[in-house]
Every structure is written in structure tokens, then in C-alpha cells.
Amino acid sequence: MALVPKDFVNYKSTPVFSRDNVPNMLLHMHNTKAGVYGQIQVLTGSLKFYGFTGSRGELDKEIIIRAGETAISHPEYWHKVELLTEDTQFRLHFYAHKDSVIVVQQQSERSE
């Protein structure tokens, strides 16, 4: 998995997700936006990250992420997650270039 470039900043984070409230779209193939890195932070339990070669691509990688670990999904990378334990809790953090439109918009919304 990729590393978030040093000139990228966290512009948004999700609430904590569990089996009770995980958005269905995360359990099915989806991708991160252009110019955006996603970081999965597992708080308890474990989950499996599946990466694909494209929207209809073949399986590229499977990674098990345990409590206290994180993993990065690079921009426009197709992936999905599977919660492996009943107590799995995780959150997502999104990063974009510090001067990007998405970061400027997010900062503007926070100051309103």
C-alpha cells in the first residue's frame, strides 16, 4: 500500500464504524477520489482490505488490518473491506494535497 505524501493533509475523517453502522458501500467495490488518499484505522478487532486492478478488475491484494494498525488506499484505487470479527471498529481518514480545491473547500465549510 502507498504512503500519504508529506504535502498532503487530513481534510476529513469519518465517525467510528462497526457492524451496526458500516456504510454498505464500503463492503462493496468502490474507489477513492482522484487526488485523495484514504487511510483505514482499525480501533478494535480486525478487517480485511481487498484491492482490485480496476472497477471490474481482478483481485490485486488482500491485507488483514488488526487493532492499532492502519493501511492506505491511494487515489482512484478500487477496493472494499470485510469486517472479520464481531467487535471490529474502524474509521477512515482522507488526505489531499494541502493546496487542492477539496482541502480549501473543506476549510471554508469548517469556518462557516
N, C-alpha and C positions, 0 to 999 in steps of 0.2 A: 504494500500500500504506500501511497505517496505521503510526503511530509507537507505541511502547510508552509508556504513560503514566508519568510520573515517580514515582508512588507504587506502581509495580509492581516486583517483584524477581525475579531469576532463581532459580527453585527447583529446576531440573533441566536437565541437558544430556546429550546422547547421546554415545556413542563416535563416532569418525570413521567415516563410511560411504563405501564405494567400490562399484564394480560387483560386487565379490566378496561384499559383505556387506550391501548395502542391503536393508532390510526390504521385502518385496513390497508391503505395504500403502501405502508411500509413493509407489509407482509407479502407484497407482490412486486414484480419488476417495475422499477421507476429509476429516474436518474436525477443527479444534481444539476442545477442550472449552470449555464455557461459562466465561467469565471468564479464559480463558488466551490469551495471545498467543504465537505461535511465531515464532522468528527462525531463518532459514536462513543459515548462514555457509559460503560456498564457500571452501575452502582451496586447491584446485588444479583446473584445468580449468574447466568451466562446466556449468550445468544450466539447464533451462527450467522455470519455475514456471507452472502453469496454474491460474487461478482460475475458479470457476463460480458461477452465480447461486443454486444450491441443490443438493440431493442428486441431483436429476435435471435440474438447470438447464443452461442454455446457457453456453457459454464467455464469461466476463466479461473475462478479461485473460490475456495471455501475457507473461512477463518473463524475459529471459535474465540470469542472475546469473553473473558471472565471478569468478575467483580474487581474493580480497581484498574482495569485496563481500558485503553481506547484504541480506536482504529480510524483511519482516514479514508474517505472516498473522494477521489479527485473530480474535477468538473466534468459534467456530461457522462459520467460512468454509470452504466446500468447495474443495478443491484437490488437486493431485497434482504430482509432479516427474518430469522426464525428464533423465537424465544425457546430456550432449551430447558428451563426449569420453571417451576410454578412461582418462585419468588423473584424472577428476573425483573429488574427495574433498570431503565436506561434513559438517557436524554441525548439530544442532538445539539451540536453547536455548529453554526455556519460562519464561514470566513470568506471574505472577499478583499480585493486589493484596497488599501486604505483610501485611495483617491477615486474609487469606482462609483458609478451612479448609485448602485444599490446601497453602498455604505452612506453616501451623502443623503439619500432619501430616508434611510433608517434613522440617522442622526436628526434629521429635520422633524420626523414624526415624534421622536422622543422628547424634543424640546417644545412641542406644541402643547 
